[in-house]
Amino acid sequence: MSAQNIAALAGAYSLAMILGALGFQYIGGVVPCEMCHWQRWPLDAAILIGFGGAILFASGLIGRKMTVAMAWLALILIAVTGLIGAYQAGVEWKLLPGPASCTGDRFIATSMTDLSHVAPVVRCDVAAWRLFGISLAGYNAIFSLGVSLLGGYLLASRKPFFLTRRKA
C-alpha cells in the first residue's frame, strides 16, 4: 500500500473518530471530560497531517519521502491518542492516578456564587458511557493502537496486505 493511501486513511480514521466523539457529545449528550479533550488534540493534528500529506503528494508539491514521513507522523499521533485513551481507561478503573484537575472529590459550594449549574464538573475517573464494560476511552485505546500498528506494518512493508496474490 502506498504511503499516500496510508496517510489518507490515517486522516480519514482520525476524522471518523472526531466525528464520533462529537456525535456522542452533541447528539448523545455525553459531556467530555478534560482527558477526553486531550485525546482529541492528536486526532485533530492527524487529520491535517494525514490528509495534507496525501493531497500534497497528489498535487506534486512533496515527494515520496516526505509523504512517508507525514504518514508516519499521522500514525504516531493516532498511537498517542490511543495511549491517552489507555491512561484514561486506567484512571476510570482506578488502576492509575488521574490528574487532580478532574478526578477525586470536589467541594460543594452552597452560596449564591455556586456556578455548578452553569458549568458542571465532568470527572475523568468516572466513565460517562460503557458498552460491554469498556468506556469510550477504552475503545479509543483499542482502535487507535490497532490502527496505528496496522498502518505502521503496512507502511513498513509497503505491499498490499489484503490483496496479495499467491502464485500457483
C-alpha positions as CSV (number, residue, x, y, z in Angstrom):
1,M,0.0,0.0,0.0
2,S,1.4,3.4,-0.9
3,A,2.3,6.0,1.7
4,Q,-0.2,8.4,0.1
5,N,-3.0,5.9,0.8
6,I,-1.9,5.2,4.3
7,A,-1.7,8.9,5.1
8,A,-5.2,9.5,3.7
9,L,-6.5,6.5,5.6
10,A,-4.9,7.8,8.8
11,G,-6.6,11.2,8.2
12,A,-9.9,9.5,7.5
13,Y,-9.7,7.4,10.6
14,S,-8.9,10.4,12.7
15,L,-11.8,12.4,11.2
16,A,-14.2,9.5,11.8
17,M,-13.1,9.3,15.5
18,I,-13.5,13.1,15.9
19,L,-17.0,13.0,14.3
20,G,-17.9,10.0,16.5
21,A,-16.8,11.9,19.6
22,L,-18.7,15.0,18.6
23,G,-21.8,12.8,17.9
24,F,-21.6,11.3,21.4
25,Q,-21.2,14.8,22.8
26,Y,-23.9,16.7,20.8
27,I,-26.4,14.0,19.9
28,G,-25.9,11.5,22.7
29,G,-25.4,14.1,25.5
30,V,-22.2,12.6,26.7
31,V,-20.3,15.5,28.1
32,P,-16.5,15.1,27.6
33,C,-14.0,15.5,30.5
34,E,-10.6,17.2,30.4
35,M,-8.9,13.9,29.4
36,C,-11.4,13.4,26.6
37,H,-10.3,16.7,25.1
38,W,-6.7,15.6,25.4
39,Q,-7.5,12.6,23.2
40,R,-9.0,14.8,20.5
41,W,-5.9,17.0,20.1
42,P,-3.6,14.4,18.4
43,L,-6.5,13.3,16.2
44,D,-7.0,16.9,15.0
45,A,-3.4,17.0,14.1
46,A,-3.5,13.6,12.4
47,I,-6.4,14.8,10.2
48,L,-4.4,17.7,8.9
49,I,-1.2,15.8,8.5
50,G,-2.7,12.6,7.0
51,F,-4.9,14.4,4.5
52,G,-2.3,17.1,4.0
53,G,0.3,14.5,3.1
54,A,-1.9,12.7,0.7
55,I,-3.1,15.9,-1.0
56,L,0.3,17.5,-1.2
57,F,1.7,14.3,-2.8
58,A,-1.1,14.0,-5.2
59,S,-0.6,17.6,-6.3
60,G,3.1,17.1,-6.7
61,L,4.2,19.6,-4.1
62,I,6.0,17.0,-2.0
63,G,7.9,13.8,-2.8
64,R,7.5,10.2,-1.7
65,K,10.0,10.5,1.2
66,M,8.1,13.5,2.7
67,T,4.8,11.6,2.2
68,V,6.2,8.6,4.1
69,A,7.3,10.9,6.9
70,M,3.9,12.5,7.1
71,A,2.2,9.1,7.1
72,W,4.4,8.0,10.0
73,L,3.7,11.2,11.9
74,A,-0.1,10.8,11.4
75,L,0.2,7.1,12.7
76,I,2.3,8.3,15.7
77,L,-0.4,10.8,16.5
78,I,-3.1,8.1,16.4
79,A,-0.9,6.0,18.7
80,V,-0.6,9.0,21.1
81,T,-4.4,9.4,21.3
82,G,-4.6,5.6,21.9
83,L,-2.1,5.8,24.8
84,I,-4.0,8.8,26.3
85,G,-7.2,6.7,26.0
86,A,-5.5,3.7,27.7
87,Y,-4.3,6.0,30.5
88,Q,-7.9,7.4,31.0
89,A,-9.3,3.9,31.0
90,G,-6.8,3.0,33.7
91,V,-7.9,6.1,35.7
92,E,-11.6,5.1,35.2
93,W,-10.9,1.6,36.6
94,K,-9.0,3.2,39.5
95,L,-5.8,1.5,38.4
96,L,-3.9,4.7,37.8
97,P,-4.0,8.1,39.5
98,G,-5.6,10.8,37.3
99,P,-4.9,14.5,37.1
100,A,-6.1,16.4,40.1
101,S,-8.0,18.8,37.9
102,C,-10.7,16.3,37.0
103,T,-10.5,13.4,39.5
104,G,-11.5,12.9,43.1
105,D,-14.0,14.7,45.2
106,R,-14.9,18.3,44.7
107,F,-16.0,20.8,47.3
108,I,-19.7,21.8,47.0
109,A,-20.5,25.5,47.0
110,T,-23.7,26.3,48.7
111,S,-23.8,30.1,48.4
112,M,-25.2,32.4,45.8
113,T,-22.0,32.1,43.9
114,D,-22.5,28.4,43.2
115,L,-21.9,28.1,39.5
116,S,-22.2,24.3,39.3
117,H,-25.5,24.6,37.4
118,V,-23.7,26.7,34.7
119,A,-20.6,24.6,34.1
120,P,-20.9,21.1,35.5
121,V,-17.6,19.4,36.6
122,V,-17.1,16.3,34.5
123,R,-14.9,13.8,36.3
124,C,-12.2,11.9,34.4
125,D,-12.3,9.0,36.7
126,V,-16.0,8.2,36.1
127,A,-16.9,6.7,32.7
128,A,-19.8,8.5,31.2
129,W,-20.7,5.7,28.8
130,R,-19.8,2.0,28.6
131,L,-20.5,-0.9,26.2
132,F,-19.6,-4.4,27.3
133,G,-17.8,-2.8,30.3
134,I,-15.5,-0.8,28.0
135,S,-15.6,3.0,28.1
136,L,-15.2,5.4,25.2
137,A,-11.6,5.9,26.3
138,G,-11.1,2.2,26.3
139,Y,-12.5,1.8,22.8
140,N,-10.3,4.7,21.7
141,A,-7.2,2.9,23.0
142,I,-8.2,-0.4,21.4
143,F,-9.0,1.0,18.0
144,S,-6.3,3.7,17.8
145,L,-3.5,1.5,18.9
146,G,-4.7,-1.2,16.5
147,V,-5.0,1.2,13.6
148,S,-1.5,2.7,14.3
149,L,0.0,-0.8,14.5
150,L,-1.7,-2.0,11.3
151,G,-0.8,1.3,9.5
152,G,2.8,1.0,10.7
153,Y,3.0,-2.5,9.4
154,L,1.6,-1.6,6.0
155,L,3.9,1.4,5.8
156,A,6.9,-0.6,6.7
157,S,6.2,-3.4,4.3
158,R,4.7,-1.2,1.6
159,K,3.0,-4.1,-0.1
160,P,-0.7,-4.9,-0.4
161,F,-1.9,-6.5,2.8
162,F,-5.2,-8.0,1.7
163,L,-4.7,-8.0,-2.0
164,T,-1.6,-10.2,-2.1
165,R,-1.8,-12.8,-4.9
166,R,-0.3,-16.2,-4.4
167,K,1.5,-17.7,-7.3
168,A,0.1,-21.1,-8.3
